[in-house]
């Protein structure tokens, strides 16, 4: 069974076992909804049931049913919370999990020529930005917008693009 990172526990919050987490998910409302099941990375037998979750500045505060005091919560500090594949939702058309996009070949939509591979994804604001690494090792960024990304073929690990002038420095 596959497990996917959801959040990193940063610190305790209060005396009743609540923890502050940094998000590694785009779905915090679902992941930290009461009754949601999470596990600890590299210790999948330790299942935690979310009692409550709420946004707190750029983080989330989460209380688990199994963690009732600060001493128990302290043991979670620095741990990564994961969700198993059975608890992941299907995404609507046009949305993708990072794992679906990373390592996809980037193909020029007009010529069919391979440009490179997607090696990183950044989320700076309005839209994601995908880092493309050419075979030569040279890197450039493309925005995940309709004008650039024309088709995403997840099963075949291919992304078809039309690059705007200036996105790719060509010598």
N, C-alpha and C positions, 0 to 999 in steps of 0.2 A: 504494500500500500504506500502511496505517495503522501508526503506531508509538505505543506507550504507555509512559509513564514508569515506571521500576522503582525507581531509586535515584539518589541524588546522591553522588558521590565527595567525601568530606570531606578525607581526608589519607592519606598513606602509612603503612604499618605494617611496620616492620622494613626489612631491606635487600634482600629478594628480590622486590620488586615487589608485595607484598600491599597492598591498600587498604582503608580503613575507609569504609563507606557508610551513609548514612541511608536508610531504607526509604521507598518510595512505593508499595509493593505489599503485598497481604495474603498473598502466596504466596512468601515468601523461600526456603523449602525447595525449591520447584520452580525458581524463577528462578536460584538460585545452586547448583544441583546440577551436579556434574561433567558437562561436555559441553554444557551449555546455551549458547545463542548469544544474545549481547546486542550492541547497537550503541551508538554515541554519538549523542545527539540532535544533529540538524543535520549529521551526518556518517555517514549510514547505510551508506556503503561500508566504513567501519572496523568490521569485525565482530570481536568478542572472544569467545573460548571459555572458559567457566569451567573452571578446573582444580580449585578447591576453594572452598567457602564455609562459614562457620560463624558462629553467633551470638556476639556480643561485647558484653556489657552491653546497652544498648538499640539497638545498631548491629549490623552484620555485617561480617566480614572476608572479603574475596574476593581470590582469586588467579586471574589469567588466564594461559592458556598463552602468549599473545603478549607478556606483560609479565614480564620476568625480572629487573629490577633497580629500585632506587629512583629512578633518573633517569627511566626510562620511566614508572614509576608516578606520579611528580611531575607529568607532563604531563596526567594524568587529573584532577588536583585541580579541583574545582568543576564538573566535567562531569556531565551527566545521562545515566544509562544507560537505554536503551529496549529494548523487545521488540517484534517485529513481530507483526501480528495472526495470522499463521500459527502462531506459537508460544504463543498463548494458549489455555488450556483452556476447555472448556465448564463452566459452573458448575452445581452441583446446584440443584434447585428451591428457591426462597426466598432464594437468594444472587444478588447483582447486582454488576456492575462499577459504579464511581462514574459513569462516562460514560453508563451506561444510566439512571441515576436523575436526574442533574442536568438541569434544564430541563423535567422532567415537570410537567404540570398536576396540582395537588392538588385532588381532588374530594370534596365531602361525600358520604359513602356513602348517607345517608338522603335528602337533598334533590336530589342531582345537581348542586348549585351548585359552580362553580369557586371555590376559596378563594384560590389563589395558585399560585406556581411554586416548585419546589425549586431553591434557588440555592447551597447549600453543604452539605457533609456533614462532620460531625465524628465522631471515634472516641475518645471519652473513656474508654471502659472496657468495661463489660458489653455494651452495644449501641451502634450508631451513632445519632447524632442528626442529623436533617435540618432545615436552615434553610429556612423557607418565607417567600417575599416576596409580600405581597398586591399587587394592582394599584396600591394607594395608596402603596406603598413601605414600608409597615409590615412588620416582620419578627417571626416567632416560631419556636420550635423544637418539633419533634415527635420523640418517640423511635421508633426502628424496632423496635416490639414488636407482637405479634399483637393486643393490645387496642386499638391505635390504627390501625395500617396493616392494612387489610382485604384489599386486592388491589393488585397491581402489574401494570400492563399495559404492558410495555416497548415492544411494537410501536407502540402508539398514544400513548406518552409520557404515561400517566395513572396516578396513584396515588390510590386510594380510601381515605379515612380516616374514622374516628369519633373526633372529638376529645374527650378527657376534659375535665372542667371545670377551668379554670385554665390550660390550655395556650395559649389564645388570649385575649389581653386585648381585650375588646369594650367600647367606650365606651357 
